[in-house]
Amino acid sequence: MKIKKSIEKIPGGMMIVPLFLGVLIKTLFPNASKFFGGFTGSYLTGTSVILFVWFLSVGTTIDLRTSGYIAKKGLSLLIVKVFLAGVLGVIASHLLPVNGIKAGVFSGLSVLAIIASFNETNGGLYAALMTMLGRKEDAAGFPFISIESGPFMTMITMGVAGIASFPWPTLVSTLIPFAIGIVLGTLDKDFRKLFGVMVPALIPFFAVTLGFTMNFGMIIKSGFMGILMGVAVVAISGSVLSLVDRFFTKSDGVAGWAASSTAGAAVAVPFAIAQANPKFLPTASSATAIVATSVLVTALITPFVTMYFEKRARAKGLPIKPAKYDFDKKDMAKLEN
């Protein structure tokens, strides 16, 4: 049976199909991790562990001579994504009721829901897509993108002065596996060969655990507004980030589309902000449902959109990265040695 080839016919299939499997398991057997326990239970809830191994493996494949490109790519996507969320939040604050919309088709829509959905990129999905496409330098921009994770950047974006400070240990934590991988790969090419081949193989494992953090009931709970939010996140942030990627980093814009998602960590943001500032308590529950659905919807749409624009970019002959970052065969031979 050609199961693998069949899955790969679906854009981002090695990410999408396992993701669906994880969501299905969570929906039909929500207590599966506790029921089985042991290795299986630990695996279903072991997203962080898999990510550590995955990003360490990715780190071993990184060429240090592209560090300038990596920083430029990662920081540009980070800054523009946060800035965009802030702009949309300011606009929404002038158009929406203080406690959000309470009834109708747009029920649940609030400033908190908008900013929390737009502010954070699913770094794991971004890295998985870039790695799947063989764009290891783009994938290495993950540590910069991960700065968005959690409620802290959202608080800063919303301008809630004095209620939170950016936790530097969180940033350091996201950099540790990459740093270890880069050091190992730099010091010994055999580590590059050992861990490098693990990167694509780990993608479906990570996808299942990501899916197990969600369930199809989330879409029903948040309804039309949650689905619309997910589509808007991909369409709006993807368009803006793609333009930045093309005209600022002189790339093909594909990485911008890969960053057009809502991070799973964003689900916890509304209540975290509400605890820090009771002003947001009335909209925390509805915002959480909308953000949760946006996470699922963007996790499904972003891979398809990214693959579509990847094909368009290749057909147009757009450069994956500027010529000044390309290496000739001698340079690559030195790197391998």
C-alpha positions in Angstrom: 0.0 0.0 0.0 1.2 3.5 -0.9 -0.1 5.2 2.2 2.7 7.7 2.5 2.4 8.8 -1.2 -1.3 9.1 -0.8 -0.9 11.4 2.2 1.7 13.5 0.4 -0.8 14.2 -2.4 -2.6 16.5 0.1 -0.8 19.9 0.5 1.0 19.7 3.8 -0.4 16.2 4.1 2.3 14.9 6.5 1.2 17.7 8.9 -2.6 17.8 8.1 -3.5 14.1 8.2 -1.8 13.4 11.6 -3.3 16.6 12.9 -6.8 15.5 12.0 -6.0 12.1 13.6 -5.1 13.9 16.9 -8.2 16.1 16.8 -10.4 13.0 16.1 -8.9 11.1 19.0 -9.4 14.0 21.3 -13.0 14.4 20.2 -14.0 10.8 20.4 -11.8 9.8 23.4 -11.0 13.0 25.3 -9.5 11.0 28.2 -7.3 8.7 26.1 -4.1 10.0 27.5 -5.2 9.2 31.1 -6.9 5.9 30.2 -3.8 4.5 28.5 -1.2 6.3 30.5 2.4 5.1 30.2 4.1 5.6 27.0 1.0 6.3 24.9 -0.5 8.7 27.4 2.7 10.6 27.8 3.1 10.8 24.0 -0.4 12.3 23.4 0.4 15.1 25.9 4.1 15.4 25.1 4.1 18.2 22.6 6.8 20.1 24.4 9.2 17.2 24.6 8.8 16.4 20.9 9.3 20.0 20.0 12.6 20.1 22.0 14.0 17.1 20.1 12.6 18.4 16.8 14.1 21.9 17.1 17.4 20.5 18.4 17.5 18.3 15.2 16.7 21.3 13.1 19.4 23.3 14.8 22.1 20.7 13.8 21.3 21.5 10.1 21.7 25.2 10.4 24.5 27.0 8.6 25.9 29.7 10.9 26.9 31.8 7.9 23.2 32.5 7.3 22.6 33.9 10.7 22.1 37.4 9.3 19.4 36.2 7.0 17.8 34.1 9.8 17.6 37.1 12.2 16.3 39.4 9.5 13.6 36.9 8.5 12.5 36.0 12.0 12.5 39.5 13.4 10.6 41.0 10.4 7.8 38.4 10.7 7.7 38.9 14.5 7.6 42.7 14.5 5.1 43.0 11.6 2.7 40.3 13.1 2.6 42.1 16.5 2.3 45.5 14.9 -0.6 44.3 12.7 -2.4 42.8 15.7 -2.0 46.2 17.5 -3.4 48.2 14.6 -6.4 45.9 14.2 -6.9 46.1 18.0 -6.9 49.9 18.0 -9.4 50.0 15.1 -11.6 47.4 16.8 -11.6 49.4 20.0 -13.2 52.3 18.2 -15.8 50.1 16.5 -16.8 47.4 19.0 -18.6 47.6 22.4 -16.4 47.5 25.4 -17.6 44.0 26.4 -17.8 42.8 22.8 -20.8 41.8 20.6 -23.3 39.8 22.6 -25.7 38.6 20.0 -26.1 37.9 16.3 -23.8 36.4 13.7 -20.8 38.2 15.2 -21.5 37.2 18.7 -18.4 36.9 20.8 -16.3 39.3 18.7 -14.2 41.5 20.9 -10.9 43.4 21.0 -9.4 40.7 23.1 -10.5 37.9 20.7 -9.0 39.8 17.7 -5.6 40.7 19.2 -5.2 37.2 20.8 -6.0 35.5 17.5 -3.7 37.7 15.4 -0.9 38.3 17.7 0.7 34.9 18.0 2.0 32.6 15.2 2.0 28.9 15.5 5.8 28.5 15.5 5.7 24.7 15.4 3.5 24.8 12.3 5.7 27.4 10.7 8.9 25.4 11.3 7.2 22.2 10.2 6.1 23.7 6.8 9.5 25.4 6.2 11.3 22.2 7.1 9.0 20.1 4.9 9.8 22.4 2.0 13.6 22.0 2.7 13.9 25.7 3.8 16.1 25.2 6.9 17.2 28.8 7.1 13.6 30.0 7.1 12.7 27.3 9.7 15.5 28.6 11.9 13.6 31.9 12.3 11.3 30.0 14.8 13.1 31.3 18.0 12.3 34.9 17.0 8.7 34.0 16.1 8.3 32.2 19.4 8.7 35.4 21.3 5.1 36.0 20.6 4.0 32.9 22.5 2.0 33.4 25.7 0.1 36.4 27.0 3.1 38.7 27.4 3.4 40.1 23.9 -0.3 40.3 23.7 -0.3 42.4 26.9 2.3 44.7 25.4 0.4 44.9 22.2 -2.7 45.9 24.0 -0.8 48.6 25.9 -1.7 47.3 29.4 1.1 49.1 31.1 2.5 47.8 34.4 0.6 44.5 34.6 3.3 42.3 33.1 6.8 42.2 31.9 8.4 40.1 29.2 9.7 36.9 30.8 13.2 36.4 29.5 13.4 32.8 30.7 10.7 31.9 28.2 12.7 33.3 25.3 15.8 31.6 26.5 13.8 28.3 26.8 12.9 28.5 23.1 16.5 29.1 22.1 18.1 26.3 24.1 17.3 23.3 21.8 18.3 25.3 18.7 21.5 26.5 20.4 22.4 23.0 21.4 21.7 21.7 17.9 23.7 24.5 16.2 26.7 23.9 18.5 26.6 20.2 18.0 26.2 20.5 14.2 29.0 23.1 14.0 31.5 21.2 16.1 30.9 17.8 14.5 29.3 17.2 11.1 28.3 13.6 12.2 25.7 15.2 14.5 24.3 16.9 11.5 23.9 13.6 9.7 22.5 11.9 12.8 19.9 14.4 13.7 19.2 16.1 10.4 17.4 13.0 8.9 15.1 13.0 12.0 13.5 16.4 11.2 10.9 15.3 8.6 10.2 12.1 10.4 9.2 14.0 13.6 6.6 16.2 11.8 3.7 13.7 11.9 4.5 12.9 15.6 4.3 16.5 16.5 1.1 17.0 14.5 -0.8 14.3 16.3 0.1 15.8 19.7 -0.9 19.3 18.5 -4.2 17.8 17.3 -4.8 16.2 20.7 -4.9 19.6 22.3 -8.0 20.5 20.3 -11.4 18.9 19.4 -14.1 19.4 16.8 -16.4 20.7 19.5 -14.4 23.9 19.6 -15.7 24.9 16.1 -19.3 24.2 17.2 -18.9 26.2 20.4 -17.5 29.4 18.8 -19.6 29.0 15.7 -19.4 31.2 12.7 -17.3 33.8 14.4 -14.5 31.5 15.2 -14.2 30.1 11.7 -14.4 33.6 10.3 -11.6 34.7 12.6 -9.4 31.9 11.5 -9.9 32.7 7.8 -9.3 36.4 8.5 -6.0 35.6 10.3 -4.7 33.6 7.4 -5.9 36.1 4.7 -4.9 39.3 6.4 -1.7 38.4 8.2 -0.6 36.1 5.4 -1.0 38.9 2.8 0.9 41.4 4.9 3.7 39.1 6.0 4.2 37.8 2.5 4.7 41.3 1.2 7.2 42.0 4.0 9.0 38.8 3.2 9.2 39.7 -0.5 10.2 43.3 -0.3 12.1 43.5 3.0 14.0 40.2 3.1 14.0 39.9 -0.7 12.6 36.4 -0.5 9.6 34.8 -2.3 7.0 35.5 0.4 6.2 31.9 1.2 7.5 32.2 4.8 5.0 35.0 5.3 2.1 32.7 4.5 3.6 29.9 6.7 3.5 32.4 9.6 -0.2 33.2 8.9 -1.6 31.2 11.8 -2.8 31.4 15.4 -0.6 29.7 18.0 -2.0 27.0 20.3 -0.6 29.0 23.2 -3.0 31.8 22.3 -5.9 29.8 23.7 -4.7 30.6 27.3 -4.2 34.3 26.6 -7.7 35.7 27.1 -8.0 34.3 30.7 -4.4 35.2 31.5 -5.1 38.8 30.5 -8.4 38.8 32.3 -6.7 37.7 35.5 -4.2 40.5 35.1 -6.8 43.0 34.3 -10.5 42.3 35.4 -11.6 44.7 32.7 -11.4 41.8 30.2 -13.3 39.3 32.3 -16.7 39.7 30.5 -15.1 38.8 27.1 -12.6 36.2 28.3 -14.8 33.1 27.7 -16.1 34.0 24.3 -12.6 35.1 23.2 -11.1 31.8 24.3 -13.6 29.8 22.2 -13.0 32.0 19.2 -9.2 31.8 19.6 -9.4 28.0 20.0 -11.3 27.7 16.8 -8.9 30.1 15.0 -6.0 27.8 16.1 -7.7 24.8 14.5 -8.9 26.6 11.4 -5.5 28.2 10.7 -3.7 24.9 11.4 -5.8 23.4 8.6 -5.8 26.4 6.1 -2.2 27.7 6.5 -0.5 24.6 5.1 -2.7 24.6 2.0 -2.2 28.3 1.4 1.6 28.0 2.0 1.9 25.1 -0.5 -0.1 26.9 -3.1 2.0 30.0 -2.9 5.2 27.9 -2.8 4.2 26.4 -6.2 3.4 29.9 -7.6 6.7 31.2 -6.4 8.6 28.3 -8.0 6.7 28.8 -11.2 7.5 32.5 -11.3 11.2 31.8 -10.5 11.2 33.9 -7.3 14.3 33.5 -5.2 14.0 31.6 -1.9 16.6 34.0 -0.5 18.8 36.8 -1.8 21.8 35.8 -3.9 24.2 37.2 -1.4 23.2 34.4 1.0 23.8 31.7 -1.5 26.9 29.6 -1.3 28.9 28.0 -4.1 30.0 24.4 -4.0 33.3 25.1 -2.3 31.5 26.9 0.5 29.1 24.0 1.0 32.0 21.5 0.9 33.8 23.4 3.6 30.6 23.4 5.7 30.2 19.7 5.3 33.8 19.1 6.4 
